[in-house]
Amino acid sequence: MGLHIRKDIKLGKLVKINANKKNPSLTIGGKKLKLTVSSKKVTASLPGTGISYDARLDGKKKK
């Protein structure tokens, strides 16, 4: 446990940048479809449905 600082920067209604030290990410989308790209994975989701798909960029499988 420790202190965590996260900064979200919104660029319009559909684009958000999450600027944190460990894993910054870019989110594009709105109410129908959301796509998040980070240094470790890409996530596509349908907000409000609980349906999402993750693809790891480093090729490793989740344990």
C-alpha positions as CSV (number, residue, x, y, z in Angstrom):
1,M,0.0,0.0,0.0
2,G,1.2,3.5,-0.8
3,L,0.4,6.8,-2.3
4,H,-0.8,6.7,-5.9
5,I,-1.4,9.7,-8.1
6,R,-3.3,9.5,-11.3
7,K,-4.1,12.3,-13.7
8,D,-6.9,12.0,-16.3
9,I,-6.8,14.5,-19.2
10,K,-9.9,14.8,-21.3
11,L,-9.6,15.9,-24.9
12,G,-13.2,16.5,-25.9
13,K,-16.0,14.0,-25.3
14,L,-14.4,10.9,-26.8
15,V,-10.7,11.0,-25.9
16,K,-9.1,10.6,-22.5
17,I,-5.5,10.2,-21.5
18,N,-4.6,8.5,-18.2
19,A,-1.2,9.9,-17.3
20,N,0.3,7.7,-14.5
21,K,3.9,6.7,-13.9
22,K,3.6,3.0,-14.3
23,N,1.2,2.4,-17.2
24,P,-0.2,5.4,-19.1
25,S,-3.1,4.8,-21.4
26,L,-5.3,6.3,-24.1
27,T,-9.1,5.8,-24.2
28,I,-11.2,6.5,-27.2
29,G,-15.0,6.0,-27.3
30,G,-18.2,6.8,-25.7
31,K,-21.5,5.1,-24.6
32,K,-21.5,2.5,-27.4
33,L,-17.9,1.3,-27.7
34,K,-14.7,2.0,-25.8
35,L,-11.2,1.2,-26.9
36,T,-8.3,1.5,-24.4
37,V,-4.6,1.3,-25.5
38,S,-1.8,1.0,-22.9
39,S,1.8,-0.1,-23.0
40,K,0.8,-3.7,-22.0
41,K,-2.7,-4.4,-23.5
42,V,-5.5,-3.2,-25.7
43,T,-9.1,-3.5,-24.3
44,A,-12.3,-3.2,-26.3
45,S,-15.5,-3.0,-24.3
46,L,-19.2,-2.3,-24.6
47,P,-20.0,0.0,-21.6
48,G,-22.9,-1.0,-19.4
49,T,-23.0,-4.6,-20.7
50,G,-20.1,-6.2,-19.0
51,I,-18.7,-7.4,-22.3
52,S,-15.0,-6.7,-23.0
53,Y,-12.0,-8.2,-24.8
54,D,-8.4,-7.9,-23.7
55,A,-5.4,-8.5,-26.0
56,R,-1.9,-8.4,-24.4
57,L,0.8,-6.7,-26.5
58,D,3.7,-8.5,-25.0
59,G,2.6,-11.9,-26.1
60,K,2.4,-13.4,-22.7
61,K,-0.6,-15.3,-21.4
62,K,-2.4,-14.3,-18.2
63,K,-1.7,-16.7,-15.3
